[in-house]
Amino acid sequence: MKRFLYITALSMLTLAVCSGCMEKAFPDDDLDFYWRLDRIEYRDGKDFQGQPCQSKDVDNIMFGFARHIVLIEAPGLSQQHGITTETGDSIKLDYSIYNNPALKDQLQDCGLDSVVSVFRIEYPDRQRMVLSGKKTVLRFRKW
């Protein structure tokens, strides 16, 4: 009888451990990747400095997403990691953890209007992503 209890307990423990291991490592498999920013579109037709600008083609700006972290790599931008928070169909990119006043201007070159920006997230297909914010629409393709 004791042997049966030991085998049952061991089986239950094994089942519990295995079922816990089946959880996804990353909660959003569509987002978690390296994305190339193709285009920044300004909603009101003016850039962040108030100059007329309908849209801007960009070059060499990459966004890397992994779990709850975002990294933007761009010329002239020191590598800073931000925090992402997903809520339904939107995502918040938060760089407020850094005490760097110049960071806001650097992030504006990448289409983010402030150190904390919220975007609606869409995936038109498996290779493209669109982030729509209050002031900008960012169009990406998977790298």
mmCIF file of the C-alpha atoms, coordinates in Angstrom:
data_MODEL
# 
_entry.id   MODEL 
# 
loop_
_atom_site.group_PDB 
_atom_site.id 
_atom_site.type_symbol 
_atom_site.label_atom_id 
_atom_site.label_alt_id 
_atom_site.label_comp_id 
_atom_site.label_asym_id 
_atom_site.label_entity_id 
_atom_site.label_seq_id 
_atom_site.pdbx_PDB_ins_code 
_atom_site.Cartn_x 
_atom_site.Cartn_y 
_atom_site.Cartn_z 
_atom_site.occupancy 
_atom_site.B_iso_or_equiv 
_atom_site.pdbx_formal_charge 
_atom_site.auth_seq_id 
_atom_site.auth_comp_id 
_atom_site.auth_asym_id 
_atom_site.auth_atom_id 
_atom_site.pdbx_PDB_model_num 
ATOM 1   C CA . MET A 1 1   ? 0.000  0.000  0.000   1.00 0.00 ? 1   MET A CA 1 
ATOM 2   C CA . LYS A 1 2   ? 2.825  2.401  0.842   1.00 0.00 ? 2   LYS A CA 1 
ATOM 3   C CA . ARG A 1 3   ? 4.457  1.667  -2.475  1.00 0.00 ? 3   ARG A CA 1 
ATOM 4   C CA . PHE A 1 4   ? 1.224  2.595  -4.283  1.00 0.00 ? 4   PHE A CA 1 
ATOM 5   C CA . LEU A 1 5   ? 1.053  5.912  -2.355  1.00 0.00 ? 5   LEU A CA 1 
ATOM 6   C CA . TYR A 1 6   ? 4.679  6.733  -3.219  1.00 0.00 ? 6   TYR A CA 1 
ATOM 7   C CA . ILE A 1 7   ? 4.121  6.004  -6.909  1.00 0.00 ? 7   ILE A CA 1 
ATOM 8   C CA . THR A 1 8   ? 0.913  8.083  -6.917  1.00 0.00 ? 8   THR A CA 1 
ATOM 9   C CA . ALA A 1 9   ? 2.617  11.005 -5.149  1.00 0.00 ? 9   ALA A CA 1 
ATOM 10  C CA . LEU A 1 10  ? 5.588  10.856 -7.524  1.00 0.00 ? 10  LEU A CA 1 
ATOM 11  C CA . SER A 1 11  ? 3.248  10.750 -10.522 1.00 0.00 ? 11  SER A CA 1 
ATOM 12  C CA . MET A 1 12  ? 1.295  13.761 -9.258  1.00 0.00 ? 12  MET A CA 1 
ATOM 13  C CA . LEU A 1 13  ? 4.498  15.704 -8.624  1.00 0.00 ? 13  LEU A CA 1 
ATOM 14  C CA . THR A 1 14  ? 5.809  14.886 -12.106 1.00 0.00 ? 14  THR A CA 1 
ATOM 15  C CA . LEU A 1 15  ? 2.507  15.947 -13.668 1.00 0.00 ? 15  LEU A CA 1 
ATOM 16  C CA . ALA A 1 16  ? 2.522  19.239 -11.732 1.00 0.00 ? 16  ALA A CA 1 
ATOM 17  C CA . VAL A 1 17  ? 6.083  20.063 -12.784 1.00 0.00 ? 17  VAL A CA 1 
ATOM 18  C CA . CYS A 1 18  ? 5.482  19.180 -16.432 1.00 0.00 ? 18  CYS A CA 1 
ATOM 19  C CA . SER A 1 19  ? 2.259  21.158 -16.695 1.00 0.00 ? 19  SER A CA 1 
ATOM 20  C CA . GLY A 1 20  ? 4.024  24.238 -15.272 1.00 0.00 ? 20  GLY A CA 1 
ATOM 21  C CA . CYS A 1 21  ? 6.757  23.945 -17.893 1.00 0.00 ? 21  CYS A CA 1 
ATOM 22  C CA . MET A 1 22  ? 4.283  24.176 -20.758 1.00 0.00 ? 22  MET A CA 1 
ATOM 23  C CA . GLU A 1 23  ? 3.620  27.881 -20.245 1.00 0.00 ? 23  GLU A CA 1 
ATOM 24  C CA . LYS A 1 24  ? 4.919  30.109 -23.049 1.00 0.00 ? 24  LYS A CA 1 
ATOM 25  C CA . ALA A 1 25  ? 8.173  31.885 -22.329 1.00 0.00 ? 25  ALA A CA 1 
ATOM 26  C CA . PHE A 1 26  ? 6.919  34.997 -24.114 1.00 0.00 ? 26  PHE A CA 1 
ATOM 27  C CA . PRO A 1 27  ? 3.290  36.066 -23.753 1.00 0.00 ? 27  PRO A CA 1 
ATOM 28  C CA . ASP A 1 28  ? 3.037  37.658 -27.216 1.00 0.00 ? 28  ASP A CA 1 
ATOM 29  C CA . ASP A 1 29  ? 4.715  35.604 -29.900 1.00 0.00 ? 29  ASP A CA 1 
ATOM 30  C CA . ASP A 1 30  ? 3.661  38.091 -32.605 1.00 0.00 ? 30  ASP A CA 1 
ATOM 31  C CA . LEU A 1 31  ? 5.380  41.062 -30.955 1.00 0.00 ? 31  LEU A CA 1 
ATOM 32  C CA . ASP A 1 32  ? 8.538  39.411 -29.635 1.00 0.00 ? 32  ASP A CA 1 
ATOM 33  C CA . PHE A 1 33  ? 11.036 39.898 -32.417 1.00 0.00 ? 33  PHE A CA 1 
ATOM 34  C CA . TYR A 1 34  ? 13.276 42.449 -34.091 1.00 0.00 ? 34  TYR A CA 1 
ATOM 35  C CA . TRP A 1 35  ? 11.359 45.029 -36.150 1.00 0.00 ? 35  TRP A CA 1 
ATOM 36  C CA . ARG A 1 36  ? 12.643 47.581 -38.670 1.00 0.00 ? 36  ARG A CA 1 
ATOM 37  C CA . LEU A 1 37  ? 10.867 50.937 -38.623 1.00 0.00 ? 37  LEU A CA 1 
ATOM 38  C CA . ASP A 1 38  ? 9.923  51.763 -42.230 1.00 0.00 ? 38  ASP A CA 1 
ATOM 39  C CA . ARG A 1 39  ? 7.842  54.892 -41.899 1.00 0.00 ? 39  ARG A CA 1 
ATOM 40  C CA . ILE A 1 40  ? 6.638  57.509 -39.407 1.00 0.00 ? 40  ILE A CA 1 
ATOM 41  C CA . GLU A 1 41  ? 3.329  59.165 -40.263 1.00 0.00 ? 41  GLU A CA 1 
ATOM 42  C CA . TYR A 1 42  ? 2.284  62.331 -38.422 1.00 0.00 ? 42  TYR A CA 1 
ATOM 43  C CA . ARG A 1 43  ? -1.455 62.459 -37.712 1.00 0.00 ? 43  ARG A CA 1 
ATOM 44  C CA . ASP A 1 44  ? -1.879 66.256 -37.820 1.00 0.00 ? 44  ASP A CA 1 
ATOM 45  C CA . GLY A 1 45  ? 0.539  66.783 -40.738 1.00 0.00 ? 45  GLY A CA 1 
ATOM 46  C CA . LYS A 1 46  ? 3.185  68.425 -38.520 1.00 0.00 ? 46  LYS A CA 1 
ATOM 47  C CA . ASP A 1 47  ? 6.260  66.919 -36.925 1.00 0.00 ? 47  ASP A CA 1 
ATOM 48  C CA . PHE A 1 48  ? 7.043  67.263 -33.213 1.00 0.00 ? 48  PHE A CA 1 
ATOM 49  C CA . GLN A 1 49  ? 8.644  70.682 -33.768 1.00 0.00 ? 49  GLN A CA 1 
ATOM 50  C CA . GLY A 1 50  ? 5.490  71.956 -35.501 1.00 0.00 ? 50  GLY A CA 1 
ATOM 51  C CA . GLN A 1 51  ? 6.982  71.881 -39.017 1.00 0.00 ? 51  GLN A CA 1 
ATOM 52  C CA . PRO A 1 52  ? 4.769  70.628 -41.871 1.00 0.00 ? 52  PRO A CA 1 
ATOM 53  C CA . CYS A 1 53  ? 5.476  66.960 -42.498 1.00 0.00 ? 53  CYS A CA 1 
ATOM 54  C CA . GLN A 1 54  ? 2.957  64.334 -43.632 1.00 0.00 ? 54  GLN A CA 1 
ATOM 55  C CA . SER A 1 55  ? 5.269  61.350 -43.187 1.00 0.00 ? 55  SER A CA 1 
ATOM 56  C CA . LYS A 1 56  ? 8.931  60.481 -42.928 1.00 0.00 ? 56  LYS A CA 1 
ATOM 57  C CA . ASP A 1 57  ? 10.843 57.546 -44.339 1.00 0.00 ? 57  ASP A CA 1 
ATOM 58  C CA . VAL A 1 58  ? 13.384 56.387 -41.822 1.00 0.00 ? 58  VAL A CA 1 
ATOM 59  C CA . ASP A 1 59  ? 16.596 54.464 -42.126 1.00 0.00 ? 59  ASP A CA 1 
ATOM 60  C CA . ASN A 1 60  ? 18.449 52.216 -39.701 1.00 0.00 ? 60  ASN A CA 1 
ATOM 61  C CA . ILE A 1 61  ? 15.980 52.358 -36.803 1.00 0.00 ? 61  ILE A CA 1 
ATOM 62  C CA . MET A 1 62  ? 15.308 48.997 -35.210 1.00 0.00 ? 62  MET A CA 1 
ATOM 63  C CA . PHE A 1 63  ? 12.957 48.064 -32.376 1.00 0.00 ? 63  PHE A CA 1 
ATOM 64  C CA . GLY A 1 64  ? 13.631 44.843 -30.492 1.00 0.00 ? 64  GLY A CA 1 
ATOM 65  C CA . PHE A 1 65  ? 10.897 43.389 -28.283 1.00 0.00 ? 65  PHE A CA 1 
ATOM 66  C CA . ALA A 1 66  ? 11.380 40.545 -25.805 1.00 0.00 ? 66  ALA A CA 1 
ATOM 67  C CA . ARG A 1 67  ? 8.971  39.738 -22.999 1.00 0.00 ? 67  ARG A CA 1 
ATOM 68  C CA . HIS A 1 68  ? 8.414  43.118 -21.248 1.00 0.00 ? 68  HIS A CA 1 
ATOM 69  C CA . ILE A 1 69  ? 11.448 44.948 -22.660 1.00 0.00 ? 69  ILE A CA 1 
ATOM 70  C CA . VAL A 1 70  ? 11.932 47.117 -25.734 1.00 0.00 ? 70  VAL A CA 1 
ATOM 71  C CA . LEU A 1 71  ? 15.268 48.229 -27.167 1.00 0.00 ? 71  LEU A CA 1 
ATOM 72  C CA . ILE A 1 72  ? 15.497 50.926 -29.823 1.00 0.00 ? 72  ILE A CA 1 
ATOM 73  C CA . GLU A 1 73  ? 18.656 51.019 -31.901 1.00 0.00 ? 73  GLU A CA 1 
ATOM 74  C CA . ALA A 1 74  ? 19.108 54.142 -33.995 1.00 0.00 ? 74  ALA A CA 1 
ATOM 75  C CA . PRO A 1 75  ? 21.989 56.340 -35.153 1.00 0.00 ? 75  PRO A CA 1 
ATOM 76  C CA . GLY A 1 76  ? 22.641 58.984 -32.481 1.00 0.00 ? 76  GLY A CA 1 
ATOM 77  C CA . LEU A 1 77  ? 20.617 57.160 -29.821 1.00 0.00 ? 77  LEU A CA 1 
ATOM 78  C CA . SER A 1 78  ? 22.509 55.455 -27.037 1.00 0.00 ? 78  SER A CA 1 
ATOM 79  C CA . GLN A 1 79  ? 21.095 51.998 -26.433 1.00 0.00 ? 79  GLN A CA 1 
ATOM 80  C CA . GLN A 1 80  ? 18.396 52.352 -23.812 1.00 0.00 ? 80  GLN A CA 1 
ATOM 81  C CA . HIS A 1 81  ? 16.043 49.618 -22.712 1.00 0.00 ? 81  HIS A CA 1 
ATOM 82  C CA . GLY A 1 82  ? 12.422 50.515 -22.071 1.00 0.00 ? 82  GLY A CA 1 
ATOM 83  C CA . ILE A 1 83  ? 9.597  48.698 -20.362 1.00 0.00 ? 83  ILE A CA 1 
ATOM 84  C CA . THR A 1 84  ? 6.563  47.481 -22.299 1.00 0.00 ? 84  THR A CA 1 
ATOM 85  C CA . THR A 1 85  ? 3.109  47.001 -20.853 1.00 0.00 ? 85  THR A CA 1 
ATOM 86  C CA . GLU A 1 86  ? 0.448  45.371 -23.003 1.00 0.00 ? 86  GLU A CA 1 
ATOM 87  C CA . THR A 1 87  ? -3.239 45.957 -22.339 1.00 0.00 ? 87  THR A CA 1 
ATOM 88  C CA . GLY A 1 88  ? -5.597 44.342 -24.820 1.00 0.00 ? 88  GLY A CA 1 
ATOM 89  C CA . ASP A 1 89  ? -4.844 45.825 -28.234 1.00 0.00 ? 89  ASP A CA 1 
ATOM 90  C CA . SER A 1 90  ? -2.457 48.545 -27.014 1.00 0.00 ? 90  SER A CA 1 
ATOM 91  C CA . ILE A 1 91  ? 1.110  48.747 -25.788 1.00 0.00 ? 91  ILE A CA 1 
ATOM 92  C CA . LYS A 1 92  ? 2.890  51.294 -23.593 1.00 0.00 ? 92  LYS A CA 1 
ATOM 93  C CA . LEU A 1 93  ? 6.593  51.979 -24.193 1.00 0.00 ? 93  LEU A CA 1 
ATOM 94  C CA . ASP A 1 94  ? 8.104  53.449 -21.024 1.00 0.00 ? 94  ASP A CA 1 
ATOM 95  C CA . TYR A 1 95  ? 11.554 55.049 -20.937 1.00 0.00 ? 95  TYR A CA 1 
ATOM 96  C CA . SER A 1 96  ? 10.874 57.131 -17.811 1.00 0.00 ? 96  SER A CA 1 
ATOM 97  C CA . ILE A 1 97  ? 13.264 54.996 -15.752 1.00 0.00 ? 97  ILE A CA 1 
ATOM 98  C CA . TYR A 1 98  ? 16.142 57.101 -17.112 1.00 0.00 ? 98  TYR A CA 1 
ATOM 99  C CA . ASN A 1 99  ? 16.800 60.566 -15.750 1.00 0.00 ? 99  ASN A CA 1 
ATOM 100 C CA . ASN A 1 100 ? 17.954 61.969 -19.101 1.00 0.00 ? 100 ASN A CA 1 
ATOM 101 C CA . PRO A 1 101 ? 16.215 65.114 -20.435 1.00 0.00 ? 101 PRO A CA 1 
ATOM 102 C CA . ALA A 1 102 ? 17.839 64.676 -23.877 1.00 0.00 ? 102 ALA A CA 1 
ATOM 103 C CA . LEU A 1 103 ? 16.258 61.241 -24.270 1.00 0.00 ? 103 LEU A CA 1 
ATOM 104 C CA . LYS A 1 104 ? 12.863 62.728 -25.219 1.00 0.00 ? 104 LYS A CA 1 
ATOM 105 C CA . ASP A 1 105 ? 14.360 64.456 -28.283 1.00 0.00 ? 105 ASP A CA 1 
ATOM 106 C CA . GLN A 1 106 ? 16.190 61.286 -29.290 1.00 0.00 ? 106 GLN A CA 1 
ATOM 107 C CA . LEU A 1 107 ? 13.006 59.225 -28.978 1.00 0.00 ? 107 LEU A CA 1 
ATOM 108 C CA . GLN A 1 108 ? 11.110 61.764 -31.112 1.00 0.00 ? 108 GLN A CA 1 
ATOM 109 C CA . ASP A 1 109 ? 13.468 60.943 -33.980 1.00 0.00 ? 109 ASP A CA 1 
ATOM 110 C CA . CYS A 1 110 ? 12.122 57.380 -33.660 1.00 0.00 ? 110 CYS A CA 1 
ATOM 111 C CA . GLY A 1 111 ? 8.441  58.446 -33.676 1.00 0.00 ? 111 GLY A CA 1 
ATOM 112 C CA . LEU A 1 112 ? 7.766  58.408 -29.929 1.00 0.00 ? 112 LEU A CA 1 
ATOM 113 C CA . ASP A 1 113 ? 6.183  61.636 -28.676 1.00 0.00 ? 113 ASP A CA 1 
ATOM 114 C CA . SER A 1 114 ? 7.460  61.323 -25.088 1.00 0.00 ? 114 SER A CA 1 
ATOM 115 C CA . VAL A 1 115 ? 9.374  59.027 -22.742 1.00 0.00 ? 115 VAL A CA 1 
ATOM 116 C CA . VAL A 1 116 ? 6.075  57.227 -22.048 1.00 0.00 ? 116 VAL A CA 1 
ATOM 117 C CA . SER A 1 117 ? 4.091  56.556 -25.232 1.00 0.00 ? 117 SER A CA 1 
ATOM 118 C CA . VAL A 1 118 ? 0.960  54.467 -25.766 1.00 0.00 ? 118 VAL A CA 1 
ATOM 119 C CA . PHE A 1 119 ? 0.148  52.871 -29.123 1.00 0.00 ? 119 PHE A CA 1 
ATOM 120 C CA . ARG A 1 120 ? -2.607 50.719 -30.552 1.00 0.00 ? 120 ARG A CA 1 
ATOM 121 C CA . ILE A 1 121 ? -0.966 47.620 -32.008 1.00 0.00 ? 121 ILE A CA 1 
ATOM 122 C CA . GLU A 1 122 ? -2.024 45.864 -35.220 1.00 0.00 ? 122 GLU A CA 1 
ATOM 123 C CA . TYR A 1 123 ? -0.557 43.077 -37.325 1.00 0.00 ? 123 TYR A CA 1 
ATOM 124 C CA . PRO A 1 124 ? -1.789 43.377 -40.967 1.00 0.00 ? 124 PRO A CA 1 
ATOM 125 C CA . ASP A 1 125 ? 0.118  40.168 -41.716 1.00 0.00 ? 125 ASP A CA 1 
ATOM 126 C CA . ARG A 1 126 ? 2.883  38.058 -40.175 1.00 0.00 ? 126 ARG A CA 1 
ATOM 127 C CA . GLN A 1 127 ? 5.637  40.303 -41.529 1.00 0.00 ? 127 GLN A CA 1 
ATOM 128 C CA . ARG A 1 128 ? 4.247  43.762 -40.683 1.00 0.00 ? 128 ARG A CA 1 
ATOM 129 C CA . MET A 1 129 ? 3.238  45.661 -37.558 1.00 0.00 ? 129 MET A CA 1 
ATOM 130 C CA . VAL A 1 130 ? 1.571  49.064 -37.119 1.00 0.00 ? 130 VAL A CA 1 
ATOM 131 C CA . LEU A 1 131 ? 1.731  51.109 -33.902 1.00 0.00 ? 131 LEU A CA 1 
ATOM 132 C CA . SER A 1 132 ? -0.844 53.939 -33.882 1.00 0.00 ? 132 SER A CA 1 
ATOM 133 C CA . GLY A 1 133 ? -0.407 56.657 -31.270 1.00 0.00 ? 133 GLY A CA 1 
ATOM 134 C CA . LYS A 1 134 ? -1.981 60.062 -30.600 1.00 0.00 ? 134 LYS A CA 1 
ATOM 135 C CA . LYS A 1 135 ? 0.517  61.930 -32.767 1.00 0.00 ? 135 LYS A CA 1 
ATOM 136 C CA . THR A 1 136 ? 2.172  59.291 -34.948 1.00 0.00 ? 136 THR A CA 1 
ATOM 137 C CA . VAL A 1 137 ? 1.633  56.028 -36.778 1.00 0.00 ? 137 VAL A CA 1 
ATOM 138 C CA . LEU A 1 138 ? 4.722  53.798 -36.922 1.00 0.00 ? 138 LEU A CA 1 
ATOM 139 C CA . ARG A 1 139 ? 4.938  51.178 -39.666 1.00 0.00 ? 139 ARG A CA 1 
ATOM 140 C CA . PHE A 1 140 ? 7.303  48.239 -39.193 1.00 0.00 ? 140 PHE A CA 1 
ATOM 141 C CA . ARG A 1 141 ? 8.390  45.126 -40.986 1.00 0.00 ? 141 ARG A CA 1 
ATOM 142 C CA . LYS A 1 142 ? 9.844  42.048 -39.347 1.00 0.00 ? 142 LYS A CA 1 
ATOM 143 C CA . TRP A 1 143 ? 13.595 41.908 -39.655 1.00 0.00 ? 143 TRP A CA 1 
# 
